[in-house]
Amino acid sequence: LVCFGITYGLNKLQDYVKEQQDTSEGSTSTLLSIFSFLPAIGIIVTNVVLCLTAKRQAVEEYHDTFTDQEFSQALKMTVAMIVNTAGVTYFCNAKPQDWYVSGGLVNDIASVIIFSCWMGPLLAYFDLGYKIKGLLQRRKLTPEKLEYFNNNLRQGPPKSKEAAAERNKVLAEIEFFKGAYAPNAMNNPRRYANALKNFVVCLVFMPLMPWLSAVGAIGLMLQYKIDKYLLLRWQRRPERPANSNMSRFALRSIKYVAPLCITVAFYVFLCPCFANKTGLWSNFLTCLFLSFIVSFLMPYSVWSKIFFPCFTPAASGGARDESEDYYHAQYMWSKEM
C-alpha cells in the first residue's frame, strides 16, 4: 500500500507537470520534461524496496529447508514487483485516452521495462556492493595494519590472557577484511524474480506495444549472459549450492500465468478498437477456456515434449544414471556443509 501510494502520487505529480508544461517554454519546459520520468523512477525504487522487504520477511518465517525459504523469497518478490509495475501503472492510466499521450501508460511502461531489462543486468555486472565495500571497508587495510597482523601471527600461540584477547581481535579483523575483499554471492531469488517480472510485464503489455517482446527477449538474453559470467568468473561460491527447484518454479509459473495473461491483455487493450463488442466477447471467452486448459489441465511433460524435444533424455542419448548424482554433487558442496 505504501508503494502504491508513492507511485500514485508520482503519477499525479506527473499530470501536474504535464499541465504546467503546456504553458511553459525554454529551459522550464525541458525541466518539466525531466520530471515526467518520476513515475518510472518511483516504480524502480519501490521495486527494490519490495524485494528487500520480501527477503526479510522470508528469512524471519519458519521453513523446513533453505530451498523453501528461497522459494518464498522468489514468490513474494515476483508477485510484489509485477503488481507494483503492471498493476499500479495500469490503475493510474486505466482510461484508453491516457495510454498514448505524453507521460501516459506507454511512456511509463516503456521507461520501466527498458531500464529493468537492460540497465538492471548491467548494474549487476558492475557489482556496486563490492565497490561500496571498497570505499568503506577495504581502504582501511593499510600496509601498517598488514604488518601488525603478520607480527602478531608470528609470535605463535598466545601465552597470556592479554595476548589471547589480542590474537582474537586480530583474527576477527582478518575475517572482516576477508569478507570485504570477497565478491557477493549470486542472489538466486532476486535474479529469478527479475526475469519473471520482465517476462510477465512484457507479455501483458505486448498487445499495446508489440516491440516490447523484442525488448524483453534481448533483456532476458543479456541477463543470462551476465549472470553466467558473474557466476563462473566473479562471484564467490555460495554457502549452500542451489538446486533445480528455483528454475522449475520459474517454468511452472510461466506455464500457469502466460496463457491467461496474454488472453486477458489482448481483450483489455484491443477492446476499445472494436465496434462489435459481442463478437469480441465470445472470442475472448473461447480463448480464455483454451488458455485454462493449456495452463492447468495439460501436464508439464506434454509441454516439454512439444516445445523442448531436443533437451529430453531420449534425444540426448539416454538419461544419466541417478546413482552417480551424489558422487558428483559432493565435490560441489562448500566446506561449511
C-alpha positions as CSV (number, residue, x, y, z in Angstrom):
1,L,0.0,0.0,0.0
2,V,2.8,2.4,0.8
3,C,4.5,1.7,-2.6
4,F,1.1,2.1,-4.3
5,G,0.7,5.5,-2.6
6,I,4.1,6.6,-3.7
7,T,3.6,5.5,-7.3
8,Y,0.1,7.0,-7.5
9,G,1.4,10.3,-6.0
10,L,4.2,10.5,-8.6
11,N,1.7,9.9,-11.4
12,K,-0.5,12.8,-10.1
13,L,2.6,14.9,-9.9
14,Q,3.4,14.0,-13.5
15,D,-0.1,15.1,-14.5
16,Y,0.5,18.4,-12.8
17,V,3.9,18.7,-14.6
18,K,2.2,18.0,-17.9
19,E,-0.3,20.7,-17.3
20,Q,2.4,23.2,-16.5
21,Q,4.5,22.1,-19.5
22,D,1.7,23.3,-21.9
23,T,2.2,26.9,-20.7
24,S,6.0,26.8,-20.3
25,E,8.8,27.5,-22.7
26,G,12.6,27.1,-23.0
27,S,14.5,25.6,-20.1
28,T,11.4,25.4,-17.9
29,S,9.8,23.1,-20.4
30,T,12.9,20.9,-20.6
31,L,13.0,20.7,-16.8
32,L,9.4,19.7,-16.7
33,S,10.1,17.0,-19.3
34,I,12.7,15.6,-17.0
35,F,10.2,15.5,-14.1
36,S,7.9,13.5,-16.3
37,F,10.1,10.4,-15.7
38,L,9.3,10.5,-12.0
39,P,6.7,7.6,-12.1
40,A,9.1,5.3,-13.8
41,I,11.9,6.2,-11.3
42,G,9.4,5.7,-8.4
43,I,8.5,2.2,-9.7
44,I,12.1,1.1,-10.0
45,V,13.0,2.4,-6.5
46,T,9.9,0.8,-4.9
47,N,10.6,-2.5,-6.6
48,V,14.0,-2.5,-4.8
49,V,12.3,-1.8,-1.5
50,L,9.7,-4.5,-2.1
51,C,12.5,-7.0,-2.8
52,L,14.3,-6.2,0.4
53,T,11.1,-6.4,2.4
54,A,10.2,-9.8,0.8
55,K,13.7,-11.1,1.6
56,R,13.5,-10.0,5.2
57,Q,10.0,-11.5,5.7
58,A,11.1,-14.8,4.2
59,V,14.1,-15.0,6.5
60,E,12.0,-14.4,9.6
61,E,9.5,-17.0,8.6
62,Y,9.8,-20.7,9.6
63,H,10.8,-23.0,6.7
64,D,11.7,-26.7,6.7
65,T,14.6,-26.2,4.2
66,F,16.7,-23.4,2.8
67,T,15.2,-24.2,-0.6
68,D,11.7,-23.4,0.8
69,Q,13.0,-20.2,2.1
70,E,14.4,-19.2,-1.2
71,F,11.2,-20.2,-2.9
72,S,9.2,-18.0,-0.5
73,Q,11.5,-15.1,-1.3
74,A,11.2,-15.5,-5.0
75,L,7.4,-15.8,-4.9
76,K,7.0,-12.7,-2.8
77,M,9.4,-10.7,-4.9
78,T,7.8,-11.8,-8.2
79,V,4.2,-11.0,-7.2
80,A,5.1,-7.7,-5.5
81,M,7.1,-6.4,-8.4
82,I,4.5,-7.5,-11.0
83,V,1.7,-5.8,-9.1
84,N,3.8,-2.7,-8.5
85,T,5.0,-2.4,-12.1
86,A,2.0,-3.5,-14.2
87,G,-1.0,-3.2,-11.8
88,V,-0.3,0.2,-10.3
89,T,0.7,1.7,-13.6
90,Y,-2.4,0.5,-15.3
91,F,-4.6,1.6,-12.4
92,C,-3.2,5.1,-12.7
93,N,-3.7,5.2,-16.5
94,A,-6.7,2.9,-17.0
95,K,-8.6,5.2,-19.5
96,P,-7.7,4.5,-23.2
97,Q,-7.2,8.2,-23.8
98,D,-4.3,8.1,-21.2
99,W,-2.4,5.3,-23.0
100,Y,-0.6,7.0,-25.9
101,V,-0.3,10.6,-24.6
102,S,2.9,12.1,-23.3
103,G,3.6,10.8,-19.8
104,G,0.8,8.1,-20.2
105,L,0.8,4.4,-19.8
106,V,3.1,3.7,-22.8
107,N,5.8,6.1,-21.7
108,D,5.8,4.8,-18.1
109,I,5.9,1.1,-19.0
110,A,8.5,1.7,-21.8
111,S,10.8,3.6,-19.4
112,V,10.5,0.9,-16.6
113,I,10.9,-2.1,-19.0
114,I,13.9,-0.6,-20.8
115,F,15.7,0.2,-17.6
116,S,14.8,-3.0,-15.9
117,C,15.7,-5.3,-18.9
118,W,18.8,-3.6,-20.0
119,M,20.2,-1.4,-17.2
120,G,19.4,-3.9,-14.4
121,P,21.8,-6.7,-15.7
122,L,24.5,-4.0,-16.3
123,L,24.2,-2.8,-12.8
124,A,24.6,-6.4,-11.5
125,Y,27.7,-6.7,-13.8
126,F,29.5,-3.8,-12.1
127,D,28.7,-5.3,-8.6
128,L,28.0,-2.0,-6.9
129,G,28.0,-3.7,-3.5
130,Y,31.6,-4.8,-3.9
131,K,32.6,-1.2,-4.9
132,I,30.9,0.3,-1.9
133,K,32.7,-2.1,0.3
134,G,35.9,-0.9,-1.3
135,L,35.1,2.7,-0.4
136,L,34.0,1.9,3.2
137,Q,36.0,-1.2,4.3
138,R,38.9,-2.2,2.0
139,R,40.5,1.2,2.2
140,K,41.0,0.7,6.0
141,L,43.5,-2.2,5.3
142,T,46.8,-0.3,5.2
143,P,50.4,-1.7,4.9
144,E,50.9,-0.9,8.5
145,K,47.9,-2.9,9.6
146,L,49.1,-5.9,7.5
147,E,52.5,-5.7,9.1
148,Y,50.7,-5.6,12.5
149,F,48.7,-8.7,11.6
150,N,51.8,-10.6,10.4
151,N,53.9,-9.7,13.5
152,N,51.1,-10.9,15.8
153,L,50.7,-14.2,14.0
154,R,54.5,-14.8,14.0
155,Q,54.5,-14.8,17.8
156,G,52.9,-18.3,17.9
157,P,50.3,-19.4,20.4
158,P,49.4,-16.8,23.0
159,K,50.8,-17.3,26.5
160,S,48.7,-14.9,28.5
161,K,45.1,-13.7,28.6
162,E,46.1,-10.3,27.2
163,A,47.9,-12.0,24.3
164,A,44.9,-14.3,23.7
165,A,42.5,-11.3,23.6
166,E,44.8,-9.5,21.2
167,R,45.0,-12.6,19.0
168,N,41.2,-13.0,18.9
169,K,40.9,-9.3,17.9
170,V,43.5,-9.8,15.1
171,L,41.7,-12.9,13.8
172,A,38.3,-11.1,13.9
173,E,39.8,-8.2,11.9
174,I,41.3,-10.7,9.4
175,E,37.9,-12.3,8.8
176,F,36.4,-8.9,8.4
177,F,38.8,-7.9,5.7
178,K,38.3,-11.3,4.0
179,G,34.6,-10.5,3.7
180,A,35.5,-7.0,2.4
181,Y,37.6,-8.5,-0.4
182,A,35.1,-11.3,-1.3
183,P,32.6,-10.5,-4.1
184,N,28.9,-11.0,-3.4
185,A,27.3,-14.4,-4.0
186,M,24.6,-14.9,-6.6
187,N,21.2,-13.9,-5.2
188,N,19.1,-16.6,-7.0
189,P,15.6,-15.5,-5.7
190,R,16.2,-11.9,-6.9
191,R,17.5,-13.0,-10.3
192,Y,14.6,-15.3,-11.0
193,A,12.1,-12.8,-9.7
194,N,13.6,-10.1,-12.0
195,A,13.4,-12.4,-15.0
196,L,9.8,-13.5,-14.3
197,K,8.8,-9.8,-13.7
198,N,10.3,-8.7,-17.0
199,F,8.7,-11.6,-18.9
200,V,5.2,-11.2,-17.4
201,V,5.2,-7.4,-17.8
202,C,6.4,-7.5,-21.4
203,L,3.8,-10.2,-22.1
204,V,0.9,-8.2,-20.5
205,F,1.7,-5.0,-22.4
206,M,2.7,-6.6,-25.7
207,P,-0.8,-6.0,-27.3
208,L,-0.3,-2.3,-26.5
209,M,3.3,-2.2,-27.6
210,P,4.3,-5.1,-29.8
211,W,8.0,-4.1,-29.7
212,L,8.1,-5.0,-26.0
213,S,8.5,-8.6,-27.0
214,A,11.9,-7.8,-28.6
215,V,12.9,-5.7,-25.6
216,G,12.1,-8.5,-23.2
217,A,13.9,-11.1,-25.3
218,I,17.0,-9.1,-25.5
219,G,16.8,-8.3,-21.8
220,L,16.5,-11.9,-20.8
221,M,19.4,-12.9,-23.1
222,L,21.5,-10.1,-21.6
223,Q,20.7,-11.2,-18.1
224,Y,21.6,-14.8,-18.9
225,K,25.0,-13.9,-20.3
226,I,25.9,-11.5,-17.5
227,D,24.6,-13.9,-14.8
228,K,26.6,-16.8,-16.4
229,Y,29.8,-14.6,-16.5
230,L,29.4,-13.4,-12.9
231,L,28.6,-17.0,-11.6
232,L,31.7,-18.5,-13.3
233,R,34.2,-15.7,-13.2
234,W,33.5,-13.3,-10.5
235,Q,31.0,-14.0,-7.7
236,R,32.1,-16.1,-4.7
237,R,30.9,-19.6,-4.1
238,P,27.6,-19.7,-2.2
239,E,27.5,-21.4,1.2
240,R,24.6,-23.6,0.0
241,P,24.7,-24.6,-3.6
242,A,21.4,-24.1,-5.4
243,N,19.4,-27.0,-6.9
244,S,16.9,-27.1,-9.8
245,N,13.8,-26.2,-7.8
246,M,14.1,-22.5,-8.5
247,S,14.3,-23.0,-12.2
248,R,11.4,-25.4,-12.1
249,F,9.4,-22.9,-10.1
250,A,10.0,-20.3,-12.9
251,L,9.0,-22.6,-15.7
252,R,5.8,-23.7,-13.9
253,S,4.9,-20.1,-13.1
254,I,5.2,-19.2,-16.8
255,K,3.1,-22.3,-17.7
256,Y,0.3,-21.2,-15.3
257,V,0.4,-17.5,-15.9
258,A,1.4,-16.8,-19.5
259,P,-1.6,-18.2,-21.5
260,L,-4.1,-16.5,-19.2
261,C,-2.2,-13.2,-19.1
262,I,-1.9,-12.9,-22.9
263,T,-5.6,-13.7,-23.4
264,V,-6.8,-11.1,-20.8
265,A,-4.2,-8.5,-22.1
266,F,-5.4,-8.8,-25.7
267,Y,-9.0,-8.3,-24.6
268,V,-8.3,-5.3,-22.4
269,F,-6.1,-3.4,-24.7
270,L,-7.8,-4.2,-28.1
271,C,-11.4,-4.0,-26.9
272,P,-11.6,-0.2,-27.5
273,C,-10.6,-0.7,-31.1
274,F,-13.6,-2.9,-31.9
275,A,-17.2,-1.7,-32.6
276,N,-18.7,-5.2,-32.3
277,K,-18.2,-5.9,-28.6
278,T,-20.5,-9.0,-28.7
279,G,-18.3,-10.9,-31.2
280,L,-15.2,-9.9,-29.3
281,W,-16.6,-11.1,-26.0
282,S,-17.4,-14.6,-27.4
283,N,-13.9,-14.9,-28.9
284,F,-12.4,-13.8,-25.6
285,L,-14.3,-16.5,-23.7
286,T,-13.2,-19.2,-26.2
287,C,-9.6,-18.1,-25.9
288,L,-9.9,-18.0,-22.1
289,F,-11.2,-21.5,-22.0
290,L,-8.4,-22.8,-24.2
291,S,-5.9,-20.9,-22.1
292,F,-7.3,-22.5,-18.9
293,I,-6.9,-26.0,-20.5
294,V,-3.3,-25.3,-21.5
295,S,-2.3,-23.8,-18.1
296,F,-4.0,-26.2,-15.7
297,L,-5.1,-29.3,-17.5
298,M,-2.2,-30.0,-19.9
299,P,0.6,-31.8,-18.0
300,Y,4.0,-30.3,-17.8
301,S,5.5,-33.3,-19.5
302,V,3.4,-32.6,-22.6
303,W,4.8,-29.1,-22.8
304,S,8.4,-30.5,-22.5
305,K,7.8,-33.0,-25.3
306,I,6.2,-30.4,-27.6
307,F,8.5,-27.4,-27.1
308,F,11.8,-28.9,-25.9
309,P,12.2,-32.2,-27.7
310,C,15.9,-31.7,-28.2
311,F,16.5,-31.4,-24.4
312,T,14.7,-34.6,-23.4
313,P,16.8,-37.6,-22.2
314,A,15.8,-39.7,-25.2
315,A,17.1,-37.1,-27.6
316,S,20.4,-36.6,-25.7
317,G,21.2,-40.3,-25.7
318,G,19.5,-41.5,-22.6
319,A,19.3,-40.3,-19.1
320,R,22.3,-40.4,-16.8
321,D,22.4,-42.9,-14.0
322,E,21.0,-41.1,-11.0
323,S,23.2,-43.2,-8.7
324,E,26.1,-41.1,-9.8
325,D,24.5,-37.8,-8.7
326,Y,25.8,-38.0,-5.1
327,Y,29.4,-38.7,-6.1
328,H,29.3,-35.8,-8.5
329,A,27.4,-33.4,-6.2
330,Q,29.6,-33.9,-3.1
331,Y,32.5,-32.1,-4.9
332,M,30.3,-29.0,-5.4
333,W,29.5,-28.6,-1.7
334,S,31.2,-25.9,0.2
335,K,33.3,-26.6,3.3
336,E,30.6,-25.1,5.5
337,M,28.3,-28.0,4.6
